Structures are given as structure tokens and as C-alpha cells.
Amino acid sequence: MWDFFETVRHRHSVRQYQLDMPVEPEKLHAILEMACAAPSAGDLQAYRIIVVSDPVERQALAHAAHDQTFIAEAPICLVFCADPARSATTFGERGAKLYAVQDTTIAAAYAQLAIVAAGMGSIWVGYFEEARVSEILGLEPGLTPLALLSLGYPAELPESSSRRRLDEVVVWR
């Protein structure tokens, strides 16, 4: 098992998956547990995670994401949806507009790291038609899809992408 720093360093955007290797249910369960262990405002977990394994639905999601075909090719797609009303019950407008978005994206980030720790790969997709994704999944009113995470066993080892130097990003006071 990798330590945290190795897990983060090995996280890459994977766009090709081994088609003959399904995601084991126990690994998927562990990934979802880690997503739900993420911090959230007031511990409200103002999000919903939709697990999409159906090939027809994944194909429809790929089309809704401007034909990003790897969504259909990966064995699983996790759709992270904000639940602004849940956050608003405690935090009002700021909860609805900000905290629910933060809660959802933190949970998705935890899921991405758990995917790496489980020996798999993923890609975060944010470029999609929100209304179309909601329609495909029959989301209840008020849920807002924010991120799609395709996941599975990688069929590629992506090169590390360049990162800005710390002194370009971090300001010390």
C-alpha cells in the first residue's frame, strides 16, 4: 500500500481502460466510503454520488460530455452532484451557492485518490451539458451534477504533466 504522498504523485488523468477488467465491488465500495469520509460543511455531506455501470447510460454520458468516448469505455462512471438545498438548511444562501459545491468537489477529490490507492485510474470530467446529464440519470430536482469520474484499470500509463513551481503558486506572508 502506498503512502499518501506516493498516491498523490501517481494520480494521473487516465483516458484508456482495460476493457476486460471490471472494477471489483469491494474496491468500489471502499472508494465510495473514502469519498463519503471527506470533510463537509457542518458534516452535512451536501452531495449525491451516482454510480453508473450501465454501458448505455455511460455512452449517453459520453455524448453529453461532448463525445469524450473514454466515459463509455471505462467500466464505471461516478457522477458527483451537489445538493444545495441540503446545505441551505443550515447555512442559508452561502451554503447553497458555495458549501454544497465545495463538499461535492472535495468528495470527488477523495474518490480520485482512493481510486489510485486501489490500483486503478480515473479522469475528472467537468466539461459536459449539465441539463443533459440530469436528464440521462433522471436526477431529482435540485441536484446539480458537477463532476464525472470515469474509473477502471488503466490501459495506459500517462506521462506526468508539468506543474507550476511552488514559488509561482504559493505566497508566504
N, C-alpha and C positions, 0 to 999 in steps of 0.2 A: 504494500500500500504506500502510495506517495505521500509525502508531507504536503502541507498546504502550498508552500512556495513552488514546489515542482508541479502541483496540479495547475496552478495559475499559469505557470510558464508553458505548460503543454496544451493549454486551451487555444485552439485554432478554429477558424471557420471551415467546416467540412462540408463540401458540396457533392461528394461522391460516397456512396454507401455500398457495403457488401449486400447484395440482394438476397443471398441465401442464408443470411444470419439474422434471425429475428431477435428482438430485444426480449430478454427473459423477464417474466412477470415480476420476479422478486427484485431484480435490478430496477425495473421501472418503479416499483413500489418504493424502494429506497430513495430513488431520485425525487419522487413526489414528496416523500417525508422530509427530505432536506429543503425542498422549495418551501414547504409549509413551516419549517423551522426558522425561516428568515425573519428578521425583525420587521415589525409593522407598527404604525402609529396606534397607540392605545391597545396593542395586541389584537386589533380588530380583523386583521387579515382581509382587507377590503379588496379581495380579488377572487376570481374563479379560474380554475385550470381545466381546460377541456382536453382530454386525451383522444386524439384522432388516429385510429389504426386502420379504419376502412379505406381501401385503395381508391374507391370512387370519391369519397369526401376529400382525401388528400389531393387527388387530381383536380378537383374543383377549387381547393385552396391554392394550388399552384397557379391556376388560371387567375384567381382573384389577386394573386401576388405578382401580376404582370408576367406570367409564364415562367416563373422560377421553378423549373422542372424538378430540381432536387427535392422539393417538398413532396412530390408524388413518389419519388424513388426511395426516400427514407422510410423505414418501416413504421415510424411513429412521428406524429407532429403534435407538440403541446401548444395549445393556444392559451395565452395568458390574457385574461380580461379584467379590467378594473371594475370595481363595484362602488361607484361614487356615493350612492345612497347609503351604503353601509358605513362609510367613513363620515358622512354628513350627520348621521345620528348623534355622534359625539363631538365632532369638530366643525360642524356647520359648513359654510361655503369653502373655507380653506381645505377642509378635509375632502370635500367632493372634488375640488379642482386640482389639488396638489397631493395630498397624502395618499389617496387611492392610487394615483399614478405611481408614486414612489413605492408604495407597498407592492404593487404588481411587478414593477421592474426589478426590485430587489429580489423578490421570489424567483423571477426568471433567471437572474444572475446566479443565485444559489443553485438553481437547477442545472445551469450550464456547467458549473464547477463540479457538481455531483456526477454529471454525465462523464466528465473527464476522469474523475476518481473511479468510476465504474468501468473504465476501459473503453469508452465509446467516444464518439464525436458528435458535434452539433453545429448548427448555424442559427444565429439570431436573425430573423426577418422582420423588418419594420415597414417595408415598402409594400403595401397591399391596400386594396379597396375595403375600407372598414365596413361599409354597409353590406358589401357582398359577402364578406366573411361572416358577419352576423346572420345573414340570410341562410347561408350554407349550413351553419351549425344550429340554426333555429334558436339563437340566443334570446333569453328573456329580455324584455325592455329594460334599459338602464345599464346593462353590461356593455363595456367598451373594449373591444379587442385591441391590445397594444403591441403584442409581440407573438410571433410564431417561432417555435423552436423545433426544427427538424432534428431527429436524432437517430442514431444507429451505429453499427460498427463501420469505421472508416474504410473506404476502398482507396484512399489517397492519404498521403502524409504532407499536408500543406507546409510550405515554407513559412518561417516566421516573418511576420510583416514588420516593417520598421516602426519604431515608436519615437516620439519626440523625447529629447533629453529632459531629465528632471528639471534642469535649470530653465527650460522653456515653459514648463508647466507649473512648477511649484514656486510659490512666493513665500519667502521667510520674513517674518516680522519680529 
